[in-house]
Amino acid sequence: MYRLAILLGALVIALSSGVANASTALLLGGQGKYAKLTEEQMAEAFGGYFATYDRRVNVPFPGKELYSSVKVGADNLYAAVYDPQYAGPKTIGGVSEGAPAVVEVLRRLEADRASGKENVPPPSELNVTIYGAPDKRFIGKLADLPTPVTPYDIIIVKAEYDGIADFPDDTWNFLAVSNAIMGAVQLHVKQSNFDIRGQETMYTIDYNDAGGSTTTILIPTKVLPILAPMVAFHFDPDFVASMDKMLRPIIDSAYHRPAMQTGIPPTLTGPPAPKPTSLFAKRLAAQDATPEAVTQDAPKTKRSSLRHELKLKWKEAVARREERLQDAKEAREAKKAEKAEKAEKAEKTEKAEKRDDEHTEAKEPAEAKKPAMSHAGSDSE
């Protein structure tokens, strides 16, 4: 009986540890039909960014009137952050209208931290990802609320010229405004699946005094939205390119963007993990600051055990990140291979259909000629 109790206890601890280490994406939807996100939509977002998480949870969001939806969404997301069933590393995120609710949750977490509340998730257990956050012009009084200075790492993604999230600063530039309006229709939903870890983007990384980082990613748009109808009606590509080259500088002059890097940001780590470098340094610094007499009294094995423990945590954190990145890479390659295979099959089918059509067309005149010849024979008789 004693052995059975020990076995059951070990099983409970093992299961609890597994749940605590499970990575979770807690995601809010957007407006209307996008308020409820499907499992497929969450897994395919950002080219499969959340696909390697152990679980993806669509946190309830009304997606109707802005202010009430943001309040309800923030309440639900805030509750989910503290929910024991989502213990462990987690990413909170929001799409479009859900984004302001995520920012509100960050405000509440900073208020909790300031008040000394227990169980506030540390930066090693929580980070943030936002897509298509509406421009401040479109969120009314919410734009006046202070932006929290938080220790959490934040990723903000938007598509270039998406009029909902990337509206021109200079609204007197009517060409830029028209381009943004068309971009809102063409890009706001479509670019949510852009592979931010597999394709180059333009980005900035800013760090704050609380130790957090904000990575702002701008998904490049190859053809100006205002020229998209020309592409749709098969205008000469060289002509479209020349028009783009002429109009783009005029449109870009309406945006006041900071200097941006081009490439794949190094901050796209997926689920949060301990920042082992800073943790290791802080713990060792604290150990080194211990008075000499106390240090001498402390067993050397204890100090070496501490160093060994921290090194292991460091290595484990790095290994987990590398494993997730490798899984994401393999998933992207498999998806590309599947797409190429489908394209090849479609091409073969198209060629087969074309051959059948050519054969049918060649056969029809021959069959039509036979009756004509028989009529000619009967007339001669």
ZAGUTOR-777803 format. One record per residue (C-alpha): x, y, z; residue in three letters. Coordinates in steps of 0.001 Angstrom, whole numbers, plus 500000, padded with zeros to 6 digits. Example, Ala and Ser with C-alpha at 12.3 -4.5 7.8 and 13.67 -1.06 7.14 Angstrom:
BEGIN
512300495500507800ala/513670498940507140ser/
***
This chain:
BEGIN
500000500000500000met/502872502332500870tyr/504547501598497527arg/501269502207495689leu/500893505605497398ala/504435506549496382ile/503752505429492787leu/500538507462492580leu/502265510495494083gly/505081510260491545ala/502527509952488728leu/500644513064489900val/503895515045490157ile/504972513917486686ala/501622514850485149leu/501589518206486950ser/505097518932485723ser/504075518063482159gly/501067520410482287val/503138523185483832ala/505690522930481031asn/503075522834478250ala/503223525902476034ser/499937527708475423thr/498813530392472979ala/495871532398474389leu/494470534269471395leu/491663536797470947leu/489885537149467618gly/488780540265465767gly/485558541803464533gln/482493540042463159gly/483067536564461748lys/486709536713462849tyr/485761537013466531ala/485943533227466864lys/489221531762465627leu/489311528158464445thr/492090525741465351glu/493265525898461728glu/493380529707461712gln/495403529787464936met/497823527069463781ala/498409528707460376glu/498805532295461642ala/502173533863460757phe/503067530854458609gly/502577528347461430gly/504118530393464251tyr/501742528882466852phe/501674525396465300ala/504492524147467547thr/502724525213470760tyr/501274522361472813asp/497845524013472739arg/496088526959471171arg/493097528505472945val/490634530907471350asn/489715533177474254val/486088534384473902pro/485775537816472269phe/482429539404471245pro/483792541166468141gly/480915543643468015lys/480873547210469398glu/484499548255470006leu/484519549420473647tyr/482322546657475063ser/484167543988473045ser/487552545190474281val/486345545172477902lys/484874541667477718val/487875540357475767gly/490299541884478295ala/488356540377481216asp/488440536914479617asn/492111537074478656leu/493144538425482075tyr/491290535541483754ala/492953533032481410ala/496430534351482300val/495843533416485962tyr/493897530221485219asp/495815527220486683pro/494932525059483671gln/497127527343481528tyr/500082527298483916ala/503484527318482268gly/504908529268479320pro/502224531155477431lys/501784533745474706thr/498837536124474839ile/497765537665471563gly/495046539451469670gly/493979539990466092val/492800543389464832ser/490010544574467180glu/491247542113469804gly/494644543873470003ala/493513546754472297pro/492189544134474732ala/495677542585474929val/497188545997475738val/494564546448478472glu/495590543109479991val/499215544299480038leu/498084547412481962arg/496328545227484525arg/499340542943484934leu/501610545934485564glu/499098547257488131ala/499160543811489774asp/502951543845489845arg/503008547351491366ala/500512546341494077ser/502567543303495045gly/500026540715493888lys/501256537137493997glu/501498534830490973asn/501963537605488398val/503547535705485471pro/507266536471485134pro/508733537380481710pro/510080533826481467ser/506480532546481374glu/504644535119479285leu/505140537054476065asn/502853538874473633val/502041538701469919thr/499667541119468150ile/498533541284464530tyr/496797544107462694gly/496211546407465669ala/493895549219464494pro/495500552614463984asp/494912555032466874lys/492535557041464670arg/490100554117464737phe/489969553227468458ile/488633556497469893gly/489198557063473612lys/491279553870473888leu/494066555712472076ala/494407558086475049asp/495157555321477552leu/498817555020478589pro/500943552362476943thr/502302550123479717pro/506050549747480252val/506284546001480735thr/509050543420481181pro/507325541135478681tyr/508626540716475143asp/506066541981472611ile/505776541299468880ile/503558543624466821ile/502916542642463204val/501137544576460466lys/501054544571456671ala/502518547516454784glu/499706549763453420tyr/496977547874455353asp/494700550871455942gly/493351549482459219ile/496730548955460894ala/499048551028458670asp/497208554247457887phe/499217557229456514pro/500432559855458977asp/499801562579456418asp/496101562291455635thr/496332565141453114trp/498169562777450800asn/495041561520449062phe/496953559023446933leu/498343557384450088ala/494906557405451737val/493279555782448678ser/496054553199448590asn/495555552437452297ala/491793552024451914ile/492337549500449124met/495082547868451202gly/492700547351454122ala/490460545240451892val/493288543325450222gln/495800542794453038leu/494284542988456529his/493051539386456639val/495215537786453953lys/498610538723455420gln/497849537221458830ser/499268533967457405asn/502534535544456204phe/505491533419457345asp/507357535871459581ile/510048533310460437arg/510598532097456883gly/510421535297454808gln/512152538627455196glu/510292541567456690thr/511135545096457793met/511418545463461561tyr/512583547457464575thr/513458546202468063ile/513131548559471042asp/514034547820474669tyr/512523549504477723asn/513664550171481290asp/511619547238482608ala/513712544790480583gly/511100544041477932gly/511455544326474172ser/509022545408471467thr/509584544032467987thr/507527545854465357thr/507289543941462073ile/506110545422458783leu/505183542792456191ile/506309544158452802pro/503745544608450027thr/505226543876446589lys/502638545746444506val/500823548865445693leu/497192547981446547pro/496037550833444309ile/497601548989441339leu/496161545571442221ala/493269545915439697pro/495849546226436915met/497431542967438019val/494006541310438206ala/493217542364434619phe/496607541116433371his/498186544443432482phe/501730544266431181asp/503901543525434287pro/506556545983433107asp/503951548736432917phe/502653547908436424val/506232547904437757ala/506926551312436197ser/503722552737437724met/504665551279441126asp/508137552802440898lys/506612556212440144met/503805556177442771leu/505461554402445714arg/507761557328446733pro/504761559675446737ile/502776557267448929ile/505715556515451243asp/506202560234451844ser/502911560167453795ala/504371557731456359tyr/506732558803459151his/508491555490459750arg/511590554922461899pro/514714553416460346ala/514013549710459875met/516145546623459409gln/515400544013456751thr/515528540299457501gly/514090537905460076ile/513998539336463623pro/516009537348466190pro/513227537815468773thr/510773535353467162leu/511267532627469758thr/507723531279469997gly/506736530342473573pro/508564532305476267pro/511545530784478045ala/513894531871480808pro/516430534493479816lys/519294532353481075pro/522091534836480434thr/520640537503482742ser/519441534929485305leu/522843533263485410phe/524613536611485776ala/522276537822488545lys/522499534627490575arg/526286534465490289leu/526581538182491100ala/524507537635494240ala/526698534692495143gln/529892536697494581asp/528502539558496712ala/528111537231499732thr/530424538226502623pro/533656536254502619glu/533032534678506026ala/529620533383504958val/531006532170501652thr/533712530226503414gln/531172528652505733asp/528987527583502802ala/529921524172501436pro/531723524314498102lys/529519521547496824thr/526457523780497289lys/528009526611495256arg/529114524287492475ser/525662522669492528ser/524087526110492010leu/526344526821489041arg/525634523388487590his/521856523854488027glu/521888527220486283leu/523991525908483422lys/521548523044482931leu/518579525447482872lys/520420527594480367trp/521139524627478112lys/517583523300478435glu/516088526688477505ala/518338526971474453val/517594523366473449ala/513830523917473720arg/514020527015471540arg/516186525245468953glu/513798522301468901glu/510778524571468339arg/512548526461465566leu/513548523168463900gln/509965521859464136asp/508672525084462596ala/511264524848459791lys/510330521245459015glu/506625522140459009ala/507270524983456536arg/509330522724454269glu/506650520028454348ala/504021522615453479lys/506118523913450572lys/506685520362449292ala/502956519634449495glu/502179522861447626lys/504749522024444920ala/503309518518444575glu/499783519898444167lys/501011522417441570ala/502768519625439660glu/499636517456439688lys/497514520398438540ala/499965521073435710glu/499883517415434592lys/496088517401434715thr/495948520603432676glu/498310519159430054lys/496290515913429865ala/493064517878429419glu/494711519978426720lys/495841516841424848arg/492328515392425101asp/490861518616423727asp/493327518641420816glu/492545514983420073his/488788515687420150thr/489177518707417868glu/491233516665415390ala/488697513826415470lys/485592515965414851glu/486502517155411273pro/487320513572410266ala/483946512301411485glu/482166515179409774ala/483918514347406504lys/482663510737406384lys/478947511548405978pro/479773514129403327ala/481672511527401302met/478833509026401561ser/476330511628400297his/478577512389397378ala/478672508670396472gly/474880508329396520ser/474484511382394280asp/476785509878391647ser/474708506736391549glu/
***
